[in-house]
Amino acid sequence: MAEEAKEHINFLEMLAMLFALKSLGSLTHGKHVKVMVDNTTTESTIKQMGTSHSPKLNKLTIDIWDWCIEQHIWFSMARIPGS
């Protein structure tokens, strides 16, 4: 946990999304999951399946997509504006 606290907010937002998906476990297997995010970097990185700016975000993006593929999840996302 202390190591995660040093990470950039964009990495932490995406990591939270992965943890949220995994926490739903078998409830999402074979289903459509729509994730609502308020972070534009998270949205664009996931939708584009990576970024040219951050190897860490690329790795995490692959982890998210691979996990969804393994779980037979049809994954989509939308952005909700933050305040």
Sequence and secondary structure as in RCSB ss.txt:
>XXXX:A:sequence
MAEEAKEHINFLEMLAMLFALKSLGSLTHGKHVKVMVDNTTTESTIKQMGTSHSPKLNKLTIDIWDWCIEQHIWF
SMARIPGS
>XXXX:A:secstr
 TTGGGS HHHHHHHHHHHHHHHHGGGSTTSEEEEEES HHHHHHHHTT  SS HHHHHHHHHHHHHHHHTT EE
EEEE    
